[in-house]
Amino acid sequence: MSLVATTRQLGISFFEYVRDRISQLRIIPSLSTIIREKSSIHPLGLSWQLE
């Protein structure tokens, strides 16, 4: 269920993401890459920075 929630929050279709991974097309970037890109656009503040 967390994968469904994460893809929803990122605006990605869960089924498209799973199909992309199963088919090994890798058209859709990994969720970690998308999260990093979005967080660089919208900084999350000092509490999210690495020490």
Secondary structure by P-SEA (a helix, b strand, c coil): caaaaaaaaacccaaaaaaaaaacccccccaaaaaaaaaaacccccccccc
